[in-house]
Every structure is written in structure tokens, then in C-alpha cells.
Amino acid sequence: MKRSLYIGLILTALSLSSCEDFLDEQPVSELSAANFWKTEDDVIAGVAGMYDGLQDVISERYIDWGEGRSDNMTNGGTGINEINFALNSLTANMGQVNWDDLYATVSRANLAIKYIPQIEGGSLSEKSKNNYLAQAHAMRAYAHFLALKVWGDVPLMLEPVTDRSFRPSREKNEVVLAKVVEDLTLAATLVDPTNTSKFEITIGAIYAMLTDAYMWQKDYPKAIEASNKLMKLNRYALVSTPRQWNEIFSKPSSSSEAIWSLFWEFAQDGSNNTVRLGSSTNTSPFEIDDNLLAKWEMNKKDFRRYLTYDTLQAPTQEVSDIYKHYPIAGIDAKINGNVVLGGEQFLPPTNQATIQNSLYRYADILLMRAEALNMLGDAASKAEAITLLNSIKNRAGVPLVTADMFASERELETAILEERQFELFAEGKRWFDLRRTGRVIEVMDPLLRERQTERGLSLTGFGDPGFILFPISRDALNENPNLEQNAPYSR
């Protein structure tokens, strides 16, 4: 059983399936919290349940929330939901706007936060207790953070819910974001600094999330400080070769660039819906937007291009086969001094995909750091921002930039965001980048007008700015009268 929900919340219950390393637990039946959380094995199972909840979220919504509405994607078929994404016509009835799995994850984290400190005796050391608590606080922060990125004001859940009559209201997103920072700051003091697992929340993952959260608060000095702490760990570095870049996604456990990845094994966890971007047995509901594809096709020396999508499909047909998450088969060779990748990338069947979604990696943090430095406005900070931007460009094999190319901070920010668009394509980042920098309407309005023209529709463009947020699910609204719908969506 994957989850037990009531109004999007777990009610003092726990269900879980396997993850990676210490999370390799078999499913257990639901247990009352009063009879659970007694031993270290209970803690391991409970923490595994948090990660299991996040698996559900990322598998189901990784693409929908972070990519589907952006200029990265358009609909790749006749599915009505994906067409609604492409035309900015979301409704409260769509499954893609449901937050149940997200709040199930929050609830599991709250159970851990409440009960782990109460465990006495046994083999569970204070160091281990603190490390598990750190992961719970950080997981709660991550889930709330993702929720506010999608819906804006959201319920802030800080205790396990035991009363079936409880109906939470939405908190202002700045209040929720402040709690995200508070949880992450506490987690940084509790986490085991020696833990280097790429499939668990480590000190590096916490600093990465803090960098991201401060960017949303527009607290650029704090974002620089958090990214600096991550860099000083001397644990992460940009990879340099095409194969190593592929291994960020196919072998994150051994990649110097991976910070936090989420492991999904089809034999244990079932089909991961990320493969909707391309599989050998499924028509992708999304494909690369033609405008982005045209820009990418102008940079054929960019190795990310042929490691991300099927270049044989471009430009004569729609590109729906996204290879980025899958390994390269074969052994590399050296021809005339140049390394040539061996073998091919294969799209697996939808029910046989092992996906290791990258939630945070070093290039992501360096580019956010570049954004923050740019916003400081002084020459030295601008120079460092350009150096960071060029480190990503140089690695990809695309032309570098110089300070005299940018007359303003906004122009340099545009260049950094464009590099993030290429570098982090299909990693669930683009829509949130547009949200964070206030560029949704600027970028999407002309694109939507283009799509509306192609379909013979009325030219409304993006429409009401309220549509920047996703609608609250009608199921949640019906179950909880204290929730208000995001205007201008229909309740």
C-alpha cells in the first residue's frame, strides 16, 4: 500500500516501500504511531516512509509542475490535460494539481519529528537520532517549499494530524518560506556531516536547499553565503566529460556533481512517470517546444544536446524522445585524440525504468550563485558571476561571454537563466525559474499567442496574472471549506 490519505494528510499512519541504501525496506502494513517509533528499526522504517512519499511526488509531478507549463515543453499528443498545460488552461479538476502525496510526505516527516526525540534506550545513539531528525526537518522543508512554488499560499503543517475534523487554512507563502528556512537551518545543525550518500538528505543537500530558498526570498547575500558553505565542503565539483555528465543522472552515487538524487527502481517501486518524456512503449504527452529546439539546434557543439534528446528527430519532426535520464551503453574510444562516446542511449519500457531524478546538483547551485552575485550590482560580483556562467558554458563546449556583452544586471540574469534552461532541461526547474525571477508572463505570453494562432484560437496570451499559480484541486476544496481557490480559477 503506497499511502493512506484524508484531506491530503496522513493521520498518524505510516506506509512505505523501498528506496536505496538504508531505505531498502519492504512494505509494511499501517501501524498506529503510538505502537511505532520505539526502536532504531522503527526510525529507519519511518524515515524510509518519508522518502517513499517523495518518490510518489517526484514520479507523478516532476515534469508537470516544473516543466509542463514552461517554454521548455508543449503537448506531444492529443491528451486534453497536456493540451491544457500547453495553452495555460489548467483547471481544478485535473489530477496534476492534486497535492495529496506532497502533504502525505509532510505528515510522515512530522511523525518523525514528534516521535524520534521520545525514543529512549536501545542502540539508537544521539548522533543517529539527530541525523534522522535533520532529514525529517529538511524533508518537511522541501515539501512545503515545493508546495509554495506551485500554489503560492499553502497550508503549513507542523504537527501530525490526529483529529479528522481538522481543516487547515492556507498560510501566506512568505510565512511558509520563512519556516522552510527555519527547518533547513535547524537541520544543518543536526545532520551527520560525514554522511555523503547521494540518496539521502546530507549537509550538502541542506545547503543546496537553503541557497534555493534564499533566492526565492531575494536575500542574495544569504544565498551566496549558503552556496559558499556548500562549496567549502570540497565534496562537489563540475564533471568535465560528456559521459561523466550523463552519469550525473545514470550513476549519481559516484558523480562529483550530484548533490541529492532520488532513487527509483522499477522492480520495487513500479513505473516512474518521468518516463512519459520518452520511453520505448509509451507516446510522450510532452515534447520539446519548437522555439527552444531551434535555439539548441544552432549549437550543435553543445554535447548536452545529443545527450538530452534524439537529435535524429530534429528538425524534421517533433522531438519527444528525451534520453537525459538514461545511461550510455558501450565503452568510449579515442579517435584522433578526441574521446568518442561508445554505444547508445536506450529508452526503456515505461514499466522497466530505473530513474535517479536529480533534485539538486552542483551546476544548479553555481548558476543560482551567479544570479545572486549579479544582483549585488558591483563589478567584482559581476565578474565572479560571469566566471561561474562560463564554467558551465565551457564544460558544454559553447561560446563564452564577457562583461561588456551585458549593459545591465537584467541582461546578465537573462543569460544565466538561458544557460539554466539548457543545462537543467527536464530536471523540473524551468517553470520555477520563471516564477522566481518574475518572468512568467514576459516569456510565456508571446509563446502562448503563437500557440493560439497555430490552433486558430482567440489571442488572449497568458491572460490573468493569477494564472501564474496552479489551481487548488477541487477535491481539496470540497473536503476542506477553509481552503480558498487561487483567483481567477473557478472553485
N, C-alpha and C positions, 0 to 999 in steps of 0.2 A: 504494500500500500504506500503510495507516494505522499499523500497528505490528508489531513483532516481539517476542514475549514468551517468557520462560521463567521460571516460578515468579514471575510478576508483575514481571519485571525485563528491561530491555533489556541484552543482552550485547554491549557495545562495538559497537552498531549504531545507525543513525540512519535514520529515515524521517520525512517531513514533508509537509504540504500548506499551502495559503496562509492567511495571516491578513490583517492590514491594514498599510498604510504599508510600512515596511522589511521586514515579514514577508510581503510579497506574492511568495512564491516558489512555483514549480511543484514537484510531487512529484519526488523523485529516488530512485533505487534505493538500497538499503542499501550502505553503504560501511564498510570497516574503519576504525576510529578511527586506526590507525597511518598510513593513507594520506589521512586527512582532517585538518582543523584545521591547515591550512598557510597560508591566506590570509584576508583580510578577508571575501571571499565565502563561504568555508567557515564562518567565525564567524557571519555573518548567517544562513546556512542552518541551522547548528546551533542557534542561538538561536530561529529560527523553529520548529524541531522541538520545542522546549520548549513554546512557545505552542500548537502543534498538539496536543501531548499533553494540555494543559489544556483545549483545546476539546473533546476527546473526553470528558474527565471531566465538565465542566460540562454539556455537551449530554445526556449519559446520566444523570447523577446529581444535577443541580442541584435538582430537585424532590424526588426520592426521599429524599435524605439530609437536606435542610434543611427540608422542608415536609410530606412524606407522612405522617410519624408524629405530627405535631403536631396541636393543636386548630384549626389553620387548615383542614385538609383531612379529607375522608372519601372512601371509594371512590366512583367515579362510574359504576360498571357492575358486571359480573359477573366481571371478571378476578380470578383467585384471588390473584395477588400483591398487588394493590391492596386486596383484602379483608383479606389478612393484615396489611397496613400499618394498616388502619383498626381492626383488632382486636388489635394488638400481638402478632401470631403469626408473626413472622419466623422463617425457617429458614435453615440454612447452604447450602441448595440453590438459593436464589434468586439470579438474576443481579444483582439490585440490591445485593448485599453483596460483590460482586467488586471488588477493589482494583487489578487489573492496570493499568488506564490511569493510575491515580494514581502507581504506582511506576514505570511507564514514563516519566512526566514527571520524577520524581526522578532516574532514571538519565540522562536527557538533560541535566538540569542538572548532574549530577556529571561528565559528559563535558566540558561547557563549563568547569567549574571546574578540571578537571585540565589540559586542553589549551590553553586560551586563554593562560595565562601563558608557555607554551613557544614561542609563535609569535614569531619574530624577523624583522626586516626588513620589507620591503613597505610598504604605505601605512597599515597599522593603527597609529594613534597610541596612546600610553599612556592618554590620556583615553578613547578609544573602547574600548580593552581593559578598562579599569576599569568603564566603563558596562555593557558586556556581562557582565562578571563580577558586577556588582551585581545585574543581572537574574537571573543564574543562581543566586546565593545566595538571593535573595528568592523565586525560584520554588521552589527546594528547600524553603525555609521554609514557603511557602504550602501545598505538597503535604503535607508532614509534619504541619502544623497541621490541615489538613482531615482527615487520617487519624486523628489522635488525638481530634478532635471526634466522629468516627463510632465508632471502635473502642476508644478508651482507649489501652492499651498497644499499641504497633505497632513493627515493625522500623524502626530508624534507619539509613538508608543514606547514607553519606558518601563512598563511593568507587565508581567504575564497577566493575561485576561482570564479571570475565573467566573465572572458574572455574565451570564448570557444576555442580560438586559443592557449591557454596556454598549453605548453608541458614541464613538468618538467624533469630535468635530475636527475640522481642518485647522492647522496652525499656519501662521504666516511663514512663507518659505525662508525668510531671513532668520526666524526663530529656530526653525528646523536645522538650517545650515549652521547656526551657532552651536547647536547641540552636536551636530556631526563633528565639528572641530573639537568640541569638548571631549567627546568619546574617543576620538583619534589621539588627542593629546594625552589622555589617561592611558590609552593602550600602549603608547610609546614608552611609558614608564614601567609597564608591567611585562611586556613581551620579552621572551628569551632572546637576547641579542645574538646568540650563537646559532640560532635556527636559520638555515639557508634554504629550506625547501621552497621550490617554486610553486607548489600546490597548496601551501598554507599561507596565512597572513603572517608575514615576518616584519621586522623593523623596517626593511626596505619598502614593503608594500604600504605600511602605515605612512611613511614619509611621502610616498608617491600620492596616496590619497589626500594627505594634507596639502601638498602642492596644488592639486586639483581643486580642493575646497577653497583654498585661499584665492585662487584665480577666480572662482565664482563670487567670492566676497569682494573682489577687486582690491584685495590687500596685497599689492605686488611685492613690497618688501618681505612680507611673511612668506609668500610663495617662493621667493628667491632663497630665503633662509631655510625653508623645508627642503627644497631641491638641493641646497648646499649640504645639508645633513645627509641626504641620500648619497650624494657624490662622495662625501668623505668616508663612507663605509668602505670604499675601494673594493666593492663587491660586483659592480656592474660596469660594462663598457660596451660601446658600439661594436658590433661584429663587422667584418670587413669584406667577406666574400659572398657571392650570391648563394652558395649552398648554406653558409652559416646564417644568412638572412632567412632562408627557408626554414632552418632548424629552430628559429625563434618560435615558430608555430608548430612544427612537427616534432621537435625534441627540446622543449623549453627547459627540461630538468638539467641539461648540460650547456645551455646557452648563457653566455655572459650578459646578454641584453634582456632576457626575460626577468621580470620582477615578480609578477603574480599571474599565474595562468590557472585556468580551471579545467581539470581533467574530466573527460567523459569517455567511457569505454562502452561501446555498443553492446557487448556481450553481457554487461552488468546493468547498464543504465537505459538500454533501448536506443531508439533512433534520436539523434540530436537534430533539431530543426534548423540549425545553422546550415546544414547541407542543402537547404532549399535554394541556396545561392548557386548550386550546381552539384549534381550527382549523376551517376550513371543510370539511375532508374526513376528519375523524377524531373518533371518540367519545372524550371525555376520560376517562381512567381515574380521575381525581380530580375532586372538586367541593368547593365551599366548605362547611365544616361549618355546620349549621343554627344553632348557638348563636352563632357569630361573625357569620353573616349577619344574625341578628336584631338583634345589637348595632349592626351597621353600618347597618341599615335604620332605626334610631332616630335616626341623624344624617344626614338627607338633605341637609343643607347642606354636608357634607364632600365637596369636589369629588373627592377621591381615590376615593370610592365609584363614581361613574359613569365614571371613567377607568380603573378597575381591573376591573370585571366588568359583565356585561349586566344592568342593573337591571330590564329588562323581564321577565327570567326570575324575578325575586324579587317577592313571596314565594310565588307560586302554584306554583312548580316548583323542582327542584334547579338550582343555578347552577353551570354547568360552563364557560361561555364567559368566559375571562379575557383581557381586552383590553390589559392593562397594558403589554405589550412592543411594542405596535404603534402606528404614527403616526396622527395625526388628519388626515383628508383635508379640504381646504377652507380658506377664509380666514375669520378671525374678523371679527365685526361688533360695533358698539357700538349698543345699544338702550337708550334712556332712561338713558344714562350708564354702563350696565353692559356689560362685554365678554361677548359670547356666542360660544362656540366654533363655528367653521364646520365643516361636513362631518361625517363619521362616522369611527369606527374600524372597520377590517375585519379579520376573522380570515383569514389566508392559508391556502392549502392546506398540508398538512404538508411537502410537497416543494418549497415555494416561499417559505419563511420566512427573512427576514434578521433575526437575533436579535442584539441587543447587550446581553448579560447584564451587569447592574450587579453587580460584585463588591464594590466599596466606593464609597460616596458620602457627601457632607458631612452629610446628616441622620443617617445611621447613626452617624457619629463623634460628632456633637453629643449624640445620645441616650446613647451609651456614656459620654461625658464626664459627662453629667448623672448617670448611675448612679454613676460613680466619686466625683463630688463629694458626692453624697448619702451615700455610705458613710463619708466623713470625719467626719460627725456634728456639725459645728459649724454655727452659724446662718448664717454668711456663705456657706459652701459650699452649704448647703441652698437659700439664696436664689438663688445662681447656677444650681443645678440646676433650680429651678423656672423661672427665666428661659429657660433652654435648652429645657425641655419646652414652655413656652408659645410659643417661637418656631416650633416645629413645629405646634402646635395653631392658632396664629394664622394661619399660612400656609394651613392646611387649611380654616379657617373654622369651627372647632368651639370650644365654650366653654373659656375659660382656667381655670386653677386658681390657688389662693393657698395660702400656707404653712399657714394654720390648718385646711386641709382634711385635713392629714396628721399623725396623732398619733405616728407612728414612722417610722424610716428604711424599714422594710419596706413600709409603706403607700405611701410615695412611690415606692419601687422598683416596686411593683405598677403604679402609674400610668404610670411610664416604660416598663415592659415592655408595657403595653397599647397605648401610643402607638406603640411599635416594631412591634407586631403589625399595626396598621392601616397605618402608613407604609411598612413593609418587606414587606408581604404579597406572596407569590410571588417573593421575592428570595432564597430559600434561607437564611433567618436564624432562623425561629421555633423550630425544634427545638433549635438550638444555644443560643438564648437561654434556653430552659427548662433545658437541660443546665448551662449556665454558672452559672445562679443557683440551681441545686438545686431546681427547681420541677416537674420532670417528673411525679412521682407525685402531687403536690398538684393539678396541673392535669388530668392525664390519667386518674387513677383514677376520678373521678366520671363523666367523659365516656365512658370505656370501659364502665363499668357501665350507663350509659344505652344505649350501642350494643348491649351484650349483652342487655339487657332487650328492646329492639326486635326482636332476632333470635331471642328465645326461648332464649338460651344460658345456661349456668350463670354466676352472678355471681361472677367471680373478680377483677374490677377489673384493675388494672395487673399484678398478680402480683409475682413475684420482682423486687426492685430491680435484679438483674443484667441484666434485660431492657432497662435504660436504654441499654446499649451495643448496637451491632449485632453479629450473629454474624460470626465469621470464615468466609469462603467455604470450603465443603467442598473445592473444587478446590485452594485454597491449602493446606489441611490435609493433603490426600492427597499433594501434591507435596513438602511440607516437614514432616517429622516433628518438627522443632524448634519448630513453632508449637503453641500451646495454645489451645483454644477458650475463648471467653468463657463462664464459667458464668452461667446454668444451661442454655445451649444444648447440644444434642447434638453431639458431634464428628462 
